[in-house]
Amino acid sequence: MASSILADVTSNLPHSPALYALGNTDDEHGRLARQAARFGPYTERLFRDAGIGAGMRVLELGSGAGDVAMLVARLVGPSGEVVGVERDARSIVRARSRIAEANLRNVKFTESDVSQIAGEKLFDAAVGRFILQFIPDPKSVLQTLVTLVRPGGIFVFQEVSWAPFLALCSSLPLWFASVSLVVQAFHGSGASTEMGATLHRIFQDGGLPAPAMRVEMPMGSDPEFARWISDVLRSLRPQIERLGLSVEAIGNMDTLSVRLHEEVTASKMVAGSVGMVGAWSRKPVG
């Protein structure tokens, strides 16, 4: 059911080369910080279970404003090191400022496209959250990462799956319209809205053993669930306009969060969020 709903939502929609559809504005950086506070515990549990720990040297892809890098920095501790890769210079300035405010001395950032990473010293692990979905050729990126991580090193990525979210909110008209619009905007911008489901194959195509995997999707009815999807739509507004997508079904974005909360509360149901698919594996030794 979920896959058929997703197909209906994205059918006949143009699909562009991948780009970071959410932009790099101050508002987007604020959204990322709020998202990190909500999703952080799930990412931390995934990274711990995959084996990320004290003393490790970790390469983190798609750093953005630095939220995942800071999470990993606390996992590896003062004896470890985190190198964050981000192609947007403005985001790096913001990330470095936040690292300094947090007094974390084991993190540094490098401005580079993830497909062009160079390194002189091997890493113990490579990690990323919600980044491979925006990369046109994630297989090639994994193949590059394999050369940068030591034998026995860890690869762990957390990526999206929107299909279960669509299925969950199919009986909530405003929620369904809002999530459908998000999926359409991502799809039309070239992002893979089901990257999580493809990780099993991408790991193997990239030269790694088949990964262990799991999916988690927070559920609830508090106002922050409504705010999250509203925030995403605000960041996607330029792409929605570029693609000529209709916003009639969701109405005024300035009041959307309140109306989403009212709908789910009145229904006595729960809303969800994007499915977070985690996959982890180790580079073969020898």
C-alpha positions in Angstrom: 0.0 0.0 0.0 2.7 2.4 1.0 4.6 1.9 -2.3 1.4 2.5 -4.4 0.6 5.7 -2.5 4.2 6.9 -3.1 3.9 6.1 -6.8 0.6 8.0 -7.1 2.1 11.0 -5.4 5.2 11.2 -7.7 3.7 10.0 -11.0 4.2 12.3 -14.0 6.4 14.7 -12.0 9.7 15.9 -13.6 12.8 14.5 -12.0 15.8 16.9 -12.0 19.5 16.2 -11.2 20.0 16.0 -7.5 20.6 19.2 -5.5 20.2 20.2 -1.8 16.6 21.2 -2.1 16.3 22.6 1.3 18.8 25.5 0.8 21.4 26.9 3.2 19.6 29.9 4.7 19.6 31.0 8.3 16.0 29.6 8.6 17.1 26.3 7.2 20.0 26.1 9.7 17.5 26.8 12.5 15.3 24.0 11.1 18.2 21.6 11.1 19.0 22.4 14.7 15.4 21.7 15.7 15.4 18.5 13.6 18.6 17.4 15.2 17.2 17.8 18.7 14.2 15.6 17.8 16.1 12.9 15.7 19.4 13.0 17.5 18.6 10.2 20.0 17.7 7.8 17.1 20.9 8.7 15.2 23.0 8.3 18.4 21.6 4.9 19.1 22.3 3.8 15.5 25.9 5.0 15.6 26.5 3.4 19.0 25.1 0.1 17.9 27.2 0.3 14.7 30.3 0.6 16.9 31.2 4.3 16.8 33.0 5.0 20.1 35.8 6.6 22.0 39.1 7.4 20.3 37.9 6.8 16.7 38.7 9.1 13.8 35.5 9.6 11.9 34.6 11.1 8.5 31.2 12.7 8.5 29.5 13.5 5.2 27.3 16.5 4.5 27.9 18.4 7.7 25.4 21.2 7.1 25.3 23.3 10.3 27.3 20.7 12.2 24.6 18.8 14.2 25.8 15.3 13.3 29.4 16.2 13.6 28.8 17.4 17.2 26.9 14.2 18.0 29.8 12.1 16.8 32.4 14.3 18.5 30.7 13.5 21.9 30.7 9.8 21.0 34.4 9.6 20.1 35.5 11.9 23.0 38.6 14.1 23.4 40.8 11.2 22.2 38.9 10.9 18.9 38.5 13.2 15.9 35.7 14.1 13.6 36.3 15.5 10.1 33.1 17.0 8.6 32.8 17.4 4.8 30.5 20.2 3.5 30.4 21.9 0.2 28.6 25.1 1.2 31.0 27.7 2.7 28.2 29.5 4.5 27.1 26.4 6.3 30.7 25.7 7.3 31.0 29.1 8.9 27.9 28.4 10.9 29.1 24.9 11.9 32.5 26.2 13.1 30.8 28.8 15.2 28.6 26.2 16.9 31.5 23.9 17.5 33.3 26.8 19.2 30.3 27.6 21.3 30.0 24.0 22.4 33.8 24.0 23.2 34.4 20.9 21.1 38.0 20.7 20.1 38.0 17.4 18.3 36.1 18.6 15.2 37.2 20.2 12.0 35.4 20.9 8.7 36.6 20.8 5.1 34.9 22.4 2.2 34.5 19.8 -0.5 31.9 17.9 -2.5 31.4 14.5 -1.1 32.4 12.9 -4.4 35.8 14.6 -4.3 37.0 13.8 -0.8 40.8 13.4 -0.4 42.6 12.1 2.6 46.1 11.3 3.7 45.3 9.4 6.9 42.8 6.5 7.0 39.6 6.9 9.0 38.1 4.4 11.5 34.6 5.1 10.2 32.5 7.1 7.7 29.0 8.3 8.8 26.2 10.4 7.4 22.6 11.3 8.1 20.1 12.2 5.3 22.9 13.0 2.8 23.0 10.1 0.3 19.5 11.0 -0.8 20.9 14.2 -2.4 23.8 12.6 -4.2 23.4 11.7 -7.9 25.7 8.6 -7.7 25.8 7.3 -4.1 27.5 4.1 -5.3 30.5 6.1 -6.5 30.7 8.0 -3.2 30.7 4.7 -1.2 33.4 3.4 -3.5 35.5 6.5 -2.7 34.8 6.2 1.0 36.0 2.6 1.0 39.5 3.8 0.0 39.5 6.3 2.9 38.5 4.0 5.7 40.9 1.4 7.2 40.2 -2.4 6.9 37.7 -3.3 9.6 36.4 0.3 9.7 32.7 1.1 10.1 30.3 2.6 7.6 27.0 3.8 9.0 24.3 5.9 7.3 20.8 6.9 8.2 18.6 7.8 5.3 14.9 8.5 4.6 11.9 6.5 3.6 8.8 8.6 3.0 6.4 5.8 2.0 5.4 4.7 5.5 4.8 8.3 6.5 2.4 8.7 3.6 0.6 5.5 4.4 0.2 6.5 8.1 -1.4 9.8 7.4 -3.6 8.7 4.5 -6.7 9.2 6.6 -5.6 12.8 7.7 -6.4 14.9 4.6 -4.2 18.0 5.6 -1.3 15.8 6.7 -1.5 13.7 3.6 -1.6 16.8 1.4 1.4 18.3 3.2 3.5 15.2 3.2 2.6 14.6 -0.5 3.8 18.1 -1.3 7.1 17.5 0.5 7.7 14.2 -1.4 6.8 15.9 -4.8 9.2 18.7 -4.1 12.0 16.4 -3.1 11.4 14.1 -6.1 11.2 17.0 -8.5 14.5 18.4 -7.2 16.2 15.1 -7.9 16.4 13.7 -4.3 15.7 10.0 -3.6 12.7 9.9 -1.3 13.3 6.2 -0.7 17.1 6.2 -0.3 16.8 4.2 2.9 15.2 1.3 1.1 18.1 1.2 -1.4 21.0 1.2 1.2 21.2 -2.6 1.2 22.1 -2.6 -2.5 24.2 0.6 -2.4 26.5 -0.7 0.3 27.2 -3.9 -1.7 27.6 -2.0 -5.0 30.0 0.3 -3.2 32.2 -2.7 -2.2 31.0 -3.4 1.3 29.3 -6.4 2.8 25.5 -6.4 3.1 24.7 -4.1 6.0 22.6 -4.7 9.1 19.5 -2.5 8.8 16.6 -1.1 10.8 13.9 1.5 10.4 12.5 3.8 13.0 9.7 6.3 12.7 8.8 8.6 15.7 5.0 9.0 16.2 2.9 11.4 18.2 0.4 14.2 18.2 2.3 17.0 20.0 2.7 20.4 18.2 6.4 19.7 17.4 5.4 16.9 15.0 3.2 19.4 13.1 6.0 22.0 13.2 8.5 19.6 11.7 6.6 19.0 8.5 5.6 22.7 8.3 9.3 23.7 8.7 10.3 21.3 5.9 7.7 22.8 3.6 9.0 26.4 4.3 12.5 25.4 3.4 11.2 23.7 0.2 9.1 26.7 -0.8 11.6 27.8 -3.5 11.6 24.3 -5.1 7.8 24.2 -4.8 7.6 27.4 -6.8 10.2 26.4 -9.3 8.4 23.1 -10.0 5.0 24.9 -10.2 3.5 22.6 -7.6 0.0 23.5 -6.2 -0.2 24.5 -2.6 -4.0 24.9 -2.7 -4.6 21.7 -0.6 -2.4 22.9 2.3 -3.5 26.6 2.3 -1.5 29.3 4.1 1.9 28.0 5.2 2.0 30.6 8.0 -0.9 28.8 9.8 -0.2 25.2 8.6 1.5 24.0 11.7 -1.5 25.0 13.9 -4.0 23.4 11.5 -1.9 20.2 11.3 -1.9 19.9 15.1 -5.6 20.6 15.3 -6.4 17.9 12.7 -4.4 15.1 14.4 -5.7 16.1 17.8 -9.3 16.1 16.6 -8.8 12.7 15.0 -7.5 11.1 18.2 -4.8 9.5 16.0 -1.1 10.0 15.9 1.0 11.5 13.2 4.4 10.3 12.2 7.6 11.6 10.6 9.8 10.4 7.9 11.1 6.8 8.3 14.7 6.8 9.4 16.5 3.8 7.9 19.8 2.9 9.4 22.4 0.7 7.7 25.8 -0.3 9.0 28.7 -2.6 7.8 32.4 -3.0 8.2 35.1 -2.9 5.5 36.5 -6.4 5.0 39.9 -7.1 6.5 42.3 -8.5 3.9 
